[in-house]
Amino acid sequence: MARGGRTADQPSETGERRCGLNQVDESFKNAETLKSQRVKLQQALERLIDDFTEGLIEKDQFTARMDRTKRRIAELEAKIREDAGDVDRRENLRLVTNRLRDAAAAIGTELASAT
């Protein structure tokens, strides 16, 4: 048995928190990367419109590239929403876990004094 009544194969509370924070950080970084990619695609869309209005590309080429770029932007936005939901769920889970730990500690103290 390890310190604090834990067995050697049970993760420490600090390790669990660190792991949860790393996952939140990872999701946040991923969302930021996706947002950066979305901005680049939106800029590409603007350049595409400029190229078409200046007569540098034909209408059929413009339409195909416009559709493809809009589809990629929509996919990125869906991934961004998904990652934001993951961050929210992990944060809520972390809060619930902390409250349960606090309640367990309070109940443990009450039980110890009752005996």
Contact map, one row per residue, 1 for C-alpha under 8 A:
1110111100000000000000000000000000000000000000000000000000000000000000000000000000000000000000000000000000000000000
1111111100000000000000000000000000000000000000000000000000000000000000000000000000000000000000000000000000000000000
1111110000000000000000000000000000000000000000000000000000000000000000000000000000000000000000000000000000000000000
0111110000000000000000000000000000000000000000000000000000000000000000000000000000000000000000000000000000000000000
1111111000000000000000000000000000000000000000000000000000000000000000000000000000000000000000000000000000000000000
1111111101000000000000000000000000000000000000000000000000000000000000000000000000000000000000000000000000000000000
1100111111000000000000000000000000000000000000000000000000000000000000000000000000000000000000000000000000000000000
1100011111100000000000000000000000000000000000000000000000000000000000000000000000000000000000000000000000000000000
0000001111100000000000000000000000000000000000000000000000000000000000000000000000000000000000000000000000000000000
0000011111110000000000000000000000000000000000000000000000000000000000000000000000000000000000000000000000000000000
0000000111111011000000000000000000000000000000000000000000000000000000000000000000000000000000000000000000000000000
0000000001111111000000000000000000000000000000000000000000000000000000000000000000000000000000000000000000000000000
0000000000111111100000000000000000000000000000000000000000000000000000000000000000000000000000000000000000000000000
0000000000011111110000000000000000000000000000000000000000000000000000000000000000000000000000000000000000000000000
0000000000111111111000000000000000000000000000000000000000000000000000000000000000000000000000000000000000000000000
0000000000111111111100000000000000000000000000000000000000000000000000000000000000000000000000000000000000000000000
0000000000001111111110000000000000000000000000000000000000000000000000000000000000000000000001000000000000000000000
0000000000000111111111000000000000000000000000000000000000000000000000000000000000000000000000000000000000000000000
0000000000000011111111100000000000000000000000000000000000000000000000000000000000000000000000000000000000000000000
0000000000000001111111110000000000000000000000000000000000000000000000000000000000000000010001000000000000000000000
0000000000000000111111111000000000000000000000000000000000000000000000000000000000000000000000000000000000000000000
0000000000000000011111111100000000000000000000000000000000000000000000000000000000000000000000000000000000000000000
0000000000000000001111111110000000000000000000000000000000000000000000000000000000000000000000000000000000000000000
0000000000000000000111111111000000000000000000000000000000000000000000000000000000000110011000000000000000000000000
0000000000000000000011111111100000000000000000000000000000000000000000000000000000000000000000000000000000000000000
0000000000000000000001111111110000000000000000000000000000000000000000000000000000000000000000000000000000000000000
0000000000000000000000111111111000000000000000000000000000000000000000000000000000110110000000000000000000000000000
0000000000000000000000011111111100000000000000000000000000000000000000000000000000110010000000000000000000000000000
0000000000000000000000001111111110000000000000000000000000000000000000000000000000000000000000000000000000000000000
0000000000000000000000000111111111000000000000000000000000000000000000000000000000100000000000000000000000000000000
0000000000000000000000000011111111100000000000000000000000000000000000000000001100110000000000000000000000000000000
0000000000000000000000000001111111110000000000000000000000000000000000000000000000000000000000000000000000000000000
0000000000000000000000000000111111111000000000000000000000000000000000000000000000000000000000000000000000000000000
0000000000000000000000000000011111111100000000000000000000000000000000000001101100000000000000000000000000000000000
0000000000000000000000000000001111111110000000000000000000000000000000000001100100000000000000000000000000000000000
0000000000000000000000000000000111111111000000000000000000000000000000000000000000000000000000000000000000000000000
0000000000000000000000000000000011111111100000000000000000000000000000000001000000000000000000000000000000000000000
0000000000000000000000000000000001111111110000000000000000000000000000001001100000000000000000000000000000000000000
0000000000000000000000000000000000111111111000000000000000000000000000000000000000000000000000000000000000000000000
0000000000000000000000000000000000011111111100000000000000000000000000000000000000000000000000000000000000000000000
0000000000000000000000000000000000001111111110000000000000000000000010011000000000000000000000000000000000000000000
0000000000000000000000000000000000000111111111000000000000000000000000001000000000000000000000000000000000000000000
0000000000000000000000000000000000000011111111100000000000000000000000000000000000000000000000000000000000000000000
0000000000000000000000000000000000000001111111110000000000000000000000000000000000000000000000000000000000000000000
0000000000000000000000000000000000000000111111111000000000000000010011000000000000000000000000000000000000000000000
0000000000000000000000000000000000000000011111111100000000000000000000000000000000000000000000000000000000000000000
0000000000000000000000000000000000000000001111111110000000000000000000000000000000000000000000000000000000000000000
0000000000000000000000000000000000000000000111111111000000000100110000000000000000000000000000000000000000000000000
0000000000000000000000000000000000000000000011111111100000000100000000000000000000000000000000000000000000000000000
0000000000000000000000000000000000000000000001111111110000000000000000000000000000000000000000000000000000000000000
0000000000000000000000000000000000000000000000111111111110000000000000000000000000000000000000000000000000000000000
0000000000000000000000000000000000000000000000011111111111100100000000000000000000000000000000000000000000000000000
0000000000000000000000000000000000000000000000001111111100000000000000000000000000000000000000000000000000000000000
0000000000000000000000000000000000000000000000000111111100000000000000000000000000000000000000000000000000000000000
0000000000000000000000000000000000000000000000000011111111000000000000000000000000000000000000000000000000000000000
0000000000000000000000000000000000000000000000000011111111000000000000000000000000000000000000000000000000000000000
0000000000000000000000000000000000000000000000000011001111101100000000000000000000000000000000000000000000000000000
0000000000000000000000000000000000000000000000000001001111111100000000000000000000000000000000000000000000000000000
0000000000000000000000000000000000000000000000000001000011111110000000000000000000000000000000000000000000000000000
0000000000000000000000000000000000000000000000000000000001111111000000000000000000000000000000000000000000000000000
0000000000000000000000000000000000000000000000000000000011111111100000000000000000000000000000000000000000000000000
0000000000000000000000000000000000000000000000011001000011111111110000000000000000000000000000000000000000000000000
0000000000000000000000000000000000000000000000000000000000111111111000000000000000000000000000000000000000000000000
0000000000000000000000000000000000000000000000000000000000011111111100000000000000000000000000000000000000000000000
0000000000000000000000000000000000000000000000010000000000001111111110000000000000000000000000000000000000000000000
0000000000000000000000000000000000000000000010010000000000000111111111000000000000000000000000000000000000000000000
0000000000000000000000000000000000000000000000000000000000000011111111100000000000000000000000000000000000000000000
0000000000000000000000000000000000000000000000000000000000000001111111110000000000000000000000000000000000000000000
0000000000000000000000000000000000000000100010000000000000000000111111111000000000000000000000000000000000000000000
0000000000000000000000000000000000000000000010000000000000000000011111111100000000000000000000000000000000000000000
0000000000000000000000000000000000000000000000000000000000000000001111111110000000000000000000000000000000000000000
0000000000000000000000000000000000000000100000000000000000000000000111111111000000000000000000000000000000000000000
0000000000000000000000000000000000000100110000000000000000000000000011111111100000000000000000000000000000000000000
0000000000000000000000000000000000000000000000000000000000000000000001111111110000000000000000000000000000000000000
0000000000000000000000000000000000000000000000000000000000000000000000111111111000000000000000000000000000000000000
0000000000000000000000000000000001101100000000000000000000000000000000011111111100000000000000000000000000000000000
0000000000000000000000000000000001100100000000000000000000000000000000001111111110000000000000000000000000000000000
0000000000000000000000000000000000000000000000000000000000000000000000000111111111000000000000000000000000000000000
0000000000000000000000000000001001000000000000000000000000000000000000000011111111100000000000000000000000000000000
0000000000000000000000000000001001100000000000000000000000000000000000000001111111110000000000000000000000000000000
0000000000000000000000000000000000000000000000000000000000000000000000000000111111111000000000000000000000000000000
0000000000000000000000000000000000000000000000000000000000000000000000000000011111111100000000000000000000000000000
0000000000000000000000000011011000000000000000000000000000000000000000000000001111111110000000000000000000000000000
0000000000000000000000000011001000000000000000000000000000000000000000000000000111111111000000000000000000000000000
0000000000000000000000000000000000000000000000000000000000000000000000000000000011111111100000000000000000000000000
0000000000000000000000010010000000000000000000000000000000000000000000000000000001111111110000000000000000000000000
0000000000000000000000010011000000000000000000000000000000000000000000000000000000111111111000000000000000000000000
0000000000000000000000000000000000000000000000000000000000000000000000000000000000011111111100000000000000000000000
0000000000000000000000000000000000000000000000000000000000000000000000000000000000001111111110000000000000000000000
0000000000000000000100010000000000000000000000000000000000000000000000000000000000000111111111000000000000000000000
0000000000000000000000010000000000000000000000000000000000000000000000000000000000000011111111100000000000000000000
0000000000000000000000000000000000000000000000000000000000000000000000000000000000000001111111110000000000000000000
0000000000000000000000000000000000000000000000000000000000000000000000000000000000000000111111111000000000000000000
0000000000000000100100000000000000000000000000000000000000000000000000000000000000000000011111111100000000000000000
0000000000000000000000000000000000000000000000000000000000000000000000000000000000000000001111111110000000000000000
0000000000000000000000000000000000000000000000000000000000000000000000000000000000000000000111111111000000000000000
0000000000000000000000000000000000000000000000000000000000000000000000000000000000000000000011111111100000000000000
0000000000000000000000000000000000000000000000000000000000000000000000000000000000000000000001111111110000000000000
0000000000000000000000000000000000000000000000000000000000000000000000000000000000000000000000111111111000000000000
0000000000000000000000000000000000000000000000000000000000000000000000000000000000000000000000011111111100000000000
0000000000000000000000000000000000000000000000000000000000000000000000000000000000000000000000001111111110000000000
0000000000000000000000000000000000000000000000000000000000000000000000000000000000000000000000000111111111000000000
0000000000000000000000000000000000000000000000000000000000000000000000000000000000000000000000000011111111100000000
0000000000000000000000000000000000000000000000000000000000000000000000000000000000000000000000000001111111110000000
0000000000000000000000000000000000000000000000000000000000000000000000000000000000000000000000000000111111111000000
0000000000000000000000000000000000000000000000000000000000000000000000000000000000000000000000000000011111111100000
0000000000000000000000000000000000000000000000000000000000000000000000000000000000000000000000000000001111111110000
0000000000000000000000000000000000000000000000000000000000000000000000000000000000000000000000000000000111111111000
0000000000000000000000000000000000000000000000000000000000000000000000000000000000000000000000000000000011111111100
0000000000000000000000000000000000000000000000000000000000000000000000000000000000000000000000000000000001111111110
0000000000000000000000000000000000000000000000000000000000000000000000000000000000000000000000000000000000111111111
0000000000000000000000000000000000000000000000000000000000000000000000000000000000000000000000000000000000011111111
0000000000000000000000000000000000000000000000000000000000000000000000000000000000000000000000000000000000001111111
0000000000000000000000000000000000000000000000000000000000000000000000000000000000000000000000000000000000000111111
0000000000000000000000000000000000000000000000000000000000000000000000000000000000000000000000000000000000000011111
